[in-house]
Amino acid sequence: MLDKKRIIIGTFLAIVITLLFLLIPANNIFCLIILSSICAIGVWEFYSLLIAGEIPSSKKLGTFISIIFSIATWYYMHSCKNLIYKSYLSDIILWSIMASIIIITFYRLLAYDDMREGLFKALGTLLGFIYIPFLFSFFIRIFLINDDLSVPAYAAFYIVLCTKISDTGGYFIGSKFGKNKLAKIISPKKSWEGLYGGILFCLVVNIFWKIFIEKYVFFSIPVIHILFLSFLIPLFGTAGDLVESLFKRAVKIKDSSTITYGIGGILDMIDSLLFTAPMFYIYYVFLLK
């Protein structure tokens, strides 16, 4: 059964996000604020899920770390467009922050009388960092992947568009025709028909991009790669959705939060993107750039 209110809210959010992608230059500081906020809220929601499931984690530390790592990734990608020395320095800073995060998290074990409790808290905190800030950092990389940062982030718009249209296709086709369960225990509503629908919708939006959009933006993809990505994006997006469903089912919570009706929290909105963004960035760097 289709939820009309959910569809209306989702469509409104899609229009707002599209306008932001198409009107604001990629290097605008406002974009950094938005991306860092999304990452911070997402990781806060994830730690809330863990705590609700009685899995300890350092929510404040993890959220602070996510903001710092987002800014460091942004700085690194900016530096890659400039002098080699500056790029090398920003690379050192980025990896130093990652190493510091791991060391600080485990160093805090010394503050616990109960070593088992401290270990669980450290592991919960690191899981949150890997799942949200680390994976989301690939989307920030995509956001700044163009050589000319004075234009909007068309590459980021492309992966968000394909991911969300794929999700939408999976939702519509799965709701209407879904009979064969994809992962019955983790997500009973997910079906193989929904996955096929996601692939079909992704292929359609890729063809639309190639014919009608590509000539107006500074981002193009060869036809052969469109076919591969039309399969890979729904596949990785579905995996991302299932992983978040696994976390929520483990702690017996339906949505990560209730920011938007029928959609849930920020984490519910970016769960697919957390898997499609790393895949697309790696694919782009090795096969398209």
N, C-alpha and C positions, 0 to 999 in steps of 0.2 A: 504494500500500500504506500503510495507516494505522499509525502508530507508537504503540502502546498506552502505552508508558512516557512518551512525550512528552505524550500526552493527560492522563495521571494527574498529571504534574507541573504542566502548564498549568492543570488544574482546581484543584489545591491552591493555586497562586499566585492564581488568580482569587478563591477563597473568602477568602483572607487579605486581599487588596486590597479586596474588597467590604466586609469587616468594618471595615477602617480608614476607608473612606469614610463608612460609616454610623454610626460610633460616636464619631469625634473631631471636635470643632468646627473649622470651616475656619480660624479665626484662631489655633489652637493652635501654639505655637512648634515642636512636634514635627513638624508638617506642613511647615514651612519647612525643617527639617533634612532630612527625607526628600526633598523636591522638589529642594533644592540638591544633595544627594548623588546623586540620579538623574542630574541634569544634568551634574555633575562627572565621574561614572563614564562616562556616555555620551560626553562630549567626549574624555575620556582614551582610550577605546576607538577613537574615530574617528581621533585623531591617531596611535594605534598602527597603524591600517590604512594611513594615509598613509605613515608611516615604513617599514612593511613593503613598501610599493610604491615605495620610494626617492623619496618626495615629502617633502622636508624641512618641518618645522613645529615651533613652540615648544610642546611638550607641557605643560610646567609652567606657562608663562605663560598659555596658553590655558585650562587647567583652573582656574587662579586667577581668571581673568577671568570664567569661567562662574559661579563661586560668587558673585562680587561682583555680577554682572548679575542673577542670580536673586534675591539679597537686595534689590537696588534695585527690581526689579519688584514684589516682595512689599510693600515699603515704599510704593511708588507706589500700588498698589491699596488698601492700608490707608488711605492719606491721602485717597483719593478719597471715602471715606465720612465724612470729617471736615470741618474748616474749609476754605474755598476757598483761603485763603492757603497753608495747609499742603499742599494738593493741588498748587497752582501750584509751590511750592518743590520738592516731590518730583518733579514733572514735569521741572523744570530739572535736578535731580540725575541723573535717569534718562538724559536726553539728553546730559548732560555726560559721563557714564560711557561712553556709546556713542562719542561723539566722541573721548574720551581713548584708548579701546581702539584705534581706527583710527590715531590720531596716534602713539601709543607703538609700535604694531606697525611702522609705516613708519619711525619715528625710529630703530629698532634696525637699520635697513639701514646706517646709518653705521658700525656696528661691524664690518662685514664687508669684508675685503679683496677678496673675489670678489663683486661687486655682483649677478651673476646668481644665485649661491647665496642671497644675502640676499633678493633679490626673490622667489624661489621659496618661501623659508621664510615670508616675510611673507604671500604669497598663500595658502599652505597653512594658516597660522594663522587668517587672516581667513575662509577657507572653513569651517573648523571652528567658528568663532564664529557665523557666519550659519546654518549647518546645524543646530547643536545649541542653544546658549544662546538665540539670537534666536528661533528657531521654538518652542522649548520654553517661552519666556517667555509665549507666548500661552496655554499650558495653565495656567500660574501665574495669569494674568489670569482665566481661566475659574474657577479654584479659588476665587477671591475675588470673583466677580462678583455674588453675592447681596448685597442691602442689609443683611441680618442675618448677620453673620459668626460669631455664637455657635452657629449650626446647622451640621451637616456640609455639605461641599461637594457638594451634589446635582447641580449643573450639570456639575462635573468628573466625577462618577460617571456621569452620563448619556453624556458623550462617550466616556469610556473603555469603558463597557459596549457602546455601539453600534459603536465601532471594533473592539473585540476579538471581539464576536459576529460582526461582518461578516468579520473575518479567519478566524474559525473556520468560518463558512459557506463561505467561499472554499476553505478547506483541505479540508473534507469533500466538497463537491460536485466540486471540481477533482480530488481524488484518485480519486473513484468514476467520474466521467463526463467528465473533461477530455480533449478531443480536439483542439480548435482552439487553437493556441498564441497567447497574448496578446503575449508579447515573447520570442521564441525565443532570441535571442542573449543578452539580459540575464538572463532567468529562465526556463529551459526548462520548468519545472513549472507555471508560471502559464498559465491558460487562460481563454478567454472564458466557458466554463461556470462556472469558479470565480468570476469576477466577477459573473455573474448570480446565483450562489448566495449571494454576499456581500450583494447587494442584497436578495434574498429574506429572508435571515436578519435583516438590518437592519430591514426592514419589519416582520417578526414581533416583534422585540424592541421596536420603537417602539409597536406596537399594544398589546403587553403593558404597556409603561410607561404608556401613556395610560389603559388600563382598570384596572390593578391597583396601580400604584405612585404615579402622579401625585397622587392624593388624600391620600397620606401624607407627601409631601415639599413643600418650598417652591420647586418648579420645575416649570412647566408649559409645554407647547408646543401651539399650535393645530393642529388636524387637518391643514389644508392644508400647513403647514410640515413636519409629520411625513412627508408624502409626498415633498416636495422633499429633506429631509435623508436619507431612506432611500435615495435615489439618490446624493446628493452625498458622504455619508460613506464608502461603499464605494469610490467613484470616487477620492477624494482619498487614502484609506487605501491603495489598490492602488498609486497613484502613489508614495506614500511608501515602500512596500515595494520597488518597482522601483528607486527612486533608490538605496536602500541596497544592493540587489543589484548595481547598476551599479558602485558603489564597490568592493564586495567582489570582483566579477569582474575589475575592472581591476587589482587587486593580487593576485588569485589566492588569496583566503582565503575559507573557507566561512562561518565565524561571526566576529562582532566579538570574542568571547571565549568561554570555556566555563563561565560562571557556572552555567548550568542546562542539563541534558541535553536535547538536541533543540530547544532554543529559542535557545541561544546567550547572548550578553551582554545588558547593559542596552540597548544600541543596537538590538539585534535585537528587543527587546520594545517599544521606543517608536518604531520607524521609521515605522509607520503614523500614530501619534499626532502626530508632528512635522508632518504635513500636514493631518490632520483638525482639530487644535486651532486653528490660525490661521484656517482656513476657517470653523469653527463660531463662533469669537469675532467675526469680521467679520460673519457672517450674523446673529448674535444682536444685536450693537450696532445694525446698520442696519435689521433687519427685525422683531426680536422685542422689543427693550427699550422 
